[in-house]
Amino acid sequence: RRGEAIQYIRRGYENQLAYRRSDGSYPPYRSQGASTWITAYVVKVFSMAYSIIGIDEQQVCDPLLFLLNNKLHPHKGVYKEDNPVYSTTMTGGLRGDDPGITLTAFVHIALAEAKQAGIGCSSSGVDMEAANQWTTDFLQKALLIRGRRPYTVAITSYALALMGTPDHLHHYLLQAASPDKSHWPDLENHLFTLEATGYALLALVKLERMDDAAAPFKWLNSQRRRGGGYGSTQ
């Protein structure tokens, strides 16, 4: 079964490369320009598969550096999207009241995945440390505004936790949860609630808040569909 799974991963990797543009980015559809979300998603997934099937580092670094060079607003720390993916079955709860914040958090997560995988990307025109600091500062300020959508708080908290910014994160995270602290509700779509709760659980585990992580862990298990899925790619 492991061999079969690796074969599927390798086939998916090779199929995805067919959509790669010459600058390292990826479009939502063949005839369109680069999508920030799709390109970040490729960075994230390729980084996760890096140690499994021996992905070429350059296939991670090229899209990663494209994002830093072309989609990041210097000093402000926010990523822009010029060719959005409109299907929420793909992007999940990313589109909503805070699209700039959630997209930036998503890209931040992708970059953190590459770093954790041990993939070293460098370019004479990119200051990686400065870029990470700009984005971290932007996301930290975003969390300070009360009344944020729970999804926004969850994905932002996870992005910051991955980058080693733990101070008071769990307080903001738990304030956005349901009264019993078991899930992070989204009134628009139950699948967004599932996704937000997943991000929140990942953040709590990363922050080593295991007691706080118990309730969302149990809640997510209770939402699992027959066959093991949750109804969303995210």
N, C-alpha and C positions, 0 to 999 in steps of 0.2 A: 504493500500500500504506500509506503514511503517513496519507493521508486516511481510509482504512478503519479503521486502528488508532485514530485520534483519535475517529472515530465510535463505536467500541466503548467507548472510555474514557468518552466523554460519556454514552452510554447507561447504562453501569454506575453512573456518578455519579448520574444522575437516578433510577435504580432504587433506589439505596441511600437516597436522601433520603426515599423513601416509608416507611422504617422509623424515621425520626428522631422522637424524642419532643420534647415542647414545651420541655423543659429542655436540649435539645441532645444528650442521651445516646442510645445505641442499645441495644436489647435483643437477646438471642440469638434470641428468638421473639416474635412480635407481642404475645402476651398476658402477657409477663413484664416485670419491671423492668429497669433498666439493667444492662448487663454492662460491667465495667471493661475487659476484654480487647477486646470488640467495639468499644467507644467509642474506645479507644486505637488499634485497628487502622484505624478510620475516619480518625482524625487523621493517622496515618502515611501511608495511601494517598492521601487528599485532598491532603496536603502534597506528595507526590511528583507528583501530577497538576496541581498549582496553576499551574505555569508553562506547562503543555501545553494546557489547555483553559480557562484563565481562571476557576478556581473562586472563588466569593465567599469572601473571607477569613472572614466570619462563620460560614460552614459548617465552618471549621476551628477557629475560636476558641471557638465555643459548646461543642462537645464537650470541647475542651482545658480550658476553664475549669471545666466540670462536673467533670472528673476532679480538678482541684486543689481545688475547693471541697467535694467530696462523698466522694472516694475516698482522698485522701491523709491519713495520720495525721500531724498537725502535730508537728514536732520529731523524731519517730521516722523519718520519711522513707519509710515503707512504704505501698504501695497495697493496698487490700482489695478482695476480689471477693465480691459478694453473689449474683450470678447467673452462675455459671460456664458456659462452653461445654464440654460433655463430649466432643465429637467431636475426637479427636486428629488426624483428617485436616484439621481446620481450625486447631487451636491448635499442632500439632506437639508438641515436647517440653516445652512449658510446664508441664504437670502432672507432678509427680514428687516427689522428696525435698525440694525447696526451692521450693515454689510461691510463697511470699511474695517470695522474692528474684527469681525469674525473671519474675514478673508485674511487679514494680517496675522491673526492667531493661527490660522490653518497653515499659512506659509512658514510661520515661526516653528510650528510643530514639525513640518517636513524637513526644515534645516536642522532641527535638533535630532531627528531620526538619522540623518546622514552623519552627523557628528558622533552619535552613539555607535553607529556601525563602524566607526574608525575610518571613514572616508575623508581624506584630506584634500579639500579643494582650495586652490589659490590662484590669484590673478594679480598682476601688477596694478590693475586699475580698480581693484576692489579691496577695501579695508573691512574684512569680515568682522573684526571685533567692534568697530564703530557701527556697522550696520546692525549687529545684534543689540548693541546698547541703545540705538535709536528706537528699535522696535520694542525692546523691553520697556523703555521709558514711556512710549506711546500706550502700550497695553496696561501698564501700571496705572497711568492716569485715567484710562478708560474705566478701570474697576472702581475708582473712587466715586464715580457718579452713581448716586442711589437710584433705584428703580430700573436698573438695566434688566433686559430680558434674561431669564434664567439660562437659556442656551448660550447667550453671549458671555455670561459670567463663568459658565462651566468650561467652554472651550478656551477662554482667555486664561483661566486659572491653570488649566493643564499645560498650555503653552509656556506660561511663566514658571511652572513647577519644573518642566523639562530643562529650562535654561538656568535652573538653580536660583530662583528668586522666591524663597519660601515665606518671607516675612508677612504674617497676618493673612496669607492667602486663604487658609481654611475658614477664617471668620467671614470673609466676603462670600466664599463659596456656600457655606451653610446658611447664610442669611437669604440666599436666593432659592433655597430648597423648599420643598413642601413642608407643612407644619411638623410632620413626623420625621423629616430629614431623610426620607427614603428615595425621593426622586426629584427631578428638576423639571417642573411642568411647563409645557408649551401649549397655549390655548389654541394655536392654529392647527397643529397636527400631532397626533399621538406618537408618530414615528420620530418627530423632532424631540419629544420628551425622552424617548428611548436613547436617542443619540446624545442628548445633553447629559443624561444620567450616566451614560458610558464615559463621557469625558470627565465628569465630576468624580466618578469612581477611580479612574486612572490618576487624576490629580491627587486624590486623597491617599492612594497607595504610594504614589511618588513622594508625597509629603510625610509618609509613614504614620498617617492618622488611621490606624487599623480599626480602632473602635468606631470611628465615624464612618468608615468604609463598609462596615457590616450591613447596615440597613439598605444602602443602594445595591449592594451585591445580592442580597436576598430578593429585593424588588425586581431587579433585572432577570434573575433566574425565574421568577414567577411569571414574567412576560414572554418567556420563550415559547415559540410555536412548535407544533408537532413537527419533528424532523430536525429541530435544533436551531432554526433560523429566527430572525426578528422582523423580517419584512422590509429591510432597508439595507442598501449596500454600505451605508455609513455606520 
